[in-house]
């Protein structure tokens, strides 16, 4: 799993260097799709997951990206990664039934990232 996370973070650094920092989240997500394609990183963009409550579907969750079929990739543009973003990603992992997530923060010139494990 470390190799996968390394490839995701390397892709994010390349994106940040390519288009700069501080834009909205969507261009970073789309640029990651391009970079994953170049690097042959398998991914799904905007996959749908049911949100269940006591066995009933109560909504839909659509993560930005899932890389390698096993890592939720969440692109953010926030001042810094806090417990709010960490908590959101843990919830995303519960919904998707995946174990590993990567938070990527494109707000500043230097990429901030964290690997979160459920």
C-alpha positions in Angstrom: 0.0 0.0 0.0 2.9 2.3 0.6 3.9 2.2 -3.1 0.4 3.1 -4.1 0.3 6.1 -1.7 3.8 7.1 -3.0 2.5 7.1 -6.6 -0.6 9.1 -5.7 1.4 11.7 -3.8 4.0 11.9 -6.6 1.1 12.5 -9.1 -0.3 15.3 -6.8 3.1 17.0 -6.6 3.4 16.9 -10.4 -0.1 18.4 -10.7 0.6 21.1 -8.1 3.9 22.0 -9.9 2.0 22.0 -13.2 -1.0 24.2 -12.5 0.0 26.0 -9.3 -1.8 26.3 -5.9 -5.0 27.8 -4.6 -7.5 27.1 -7.4 -10.8 25.4 -6.6 -10.8 21.6 -6.0 -12.2 20.5 -9.3 -9.2 21.4 -11.5 -6.9 19.4 -9.2 -9.2 16.4 -9.4 -9.3 16.5 -13.2 -5.5 17.1 -13.4 -5.0 14.0 -11.2 -7.1 12.0 -13.7 -4.7 13.2 -16.4 -1.6 12.4 -14.4 -2.9 9.0 -13.3 -3.5 8.2 -16.9 0.0 9.2 -17.8 1.4 7.2 -15.0 -0.9 4.2 -15.7 -2.4 4.4 -12.2 -5.8 2.6 -12.3 -8.6 4.9 -11.0 -12.3 5.5 -10.9 -13.6 9.1 -10.9 -16.9 10.0 -9.3 -17.9 6.4 -8.4 -21.3 6.1 -6.6 -21.7 4.5 -3.2 -25.0 4.2 -1.3 -25.2 5.8 2.1 -27.1 3.3 4.3 -28.9 3.9 7.6 -30.2 0.9 9.4 -30.2 -1.0 6.1 -32.0 1.7 4.2 -30.5 3.8 1.4 -30.6 7.4 2.6 -28.3 9.0 0.1 -25.4 8.8 -2.3 -21.7 9.4 -1.7 -19.5 10.3 -4.7 -15.8 10.3 -3.8 -13.4 12.4 -6.0 -11.2 9.5 -7.0 -10.5 5.9 -6.0 -7.0 4.8 -7.1 -5.8 1.2 -7.4 -9.3 0.1 -6.5 -8.4 0.5 -2.9 -7.5 4.1 -2.0 -9.9 6.9 -1.6 -8.2 10.1 -2.9 -9.7 13.4 -1.6 -8.4 16.6 -3.2 -8.9 19.7 -1.0 -8.1 23.4 -1.0 -8.1 24.3 2.6 -5.8 26.4 4.9 -4.5 23.2 6.4 -5.7 19.6 7.0 -7.5 19.4 10.3 -9.5 16.9 12.2 -12.6 17.9 10.2 -11.0 16.7 6.9 -9.6 13.6 8.7 -13.0 12.8 10.1 -14.7 13.2 6.7 -12.2 10.9 5.1 -12.7 8.3 7.8 -16.5 8.5 7.1 -15.7 8.1 3.3 -13.7 4.9 4.1 -16.6 3.5 6.1 -19.1 4.2 3.3 -16.8 2.8 0.6 -15.7 -0.1 2.8 -12.1 0.7 1.9 -9.3 0.9 4.4 -6.9 3.6 3.1 -7.4 7.2 2.1 -5.2 10.0 1.0 -5.9 13.7 1.7 -4.3 16.1 -0.7 -4.3 19.8 0.0 -3.5 22.0 -2.9 -3.9 25.4 -1.1 -0.2 26.2 -0.8 2.9 26.0 -2.9 4.1 22.9 -1.1 1.7 19.9 -1.2 0.2 19.0 2.2 -0.9 15.4 2.4 -1.9 12.7 4.9 -2.5 9.0 4.6 -5.5 7.9 6.7 -6.1 4.3 7.6 -9.4 2.9 8.9 
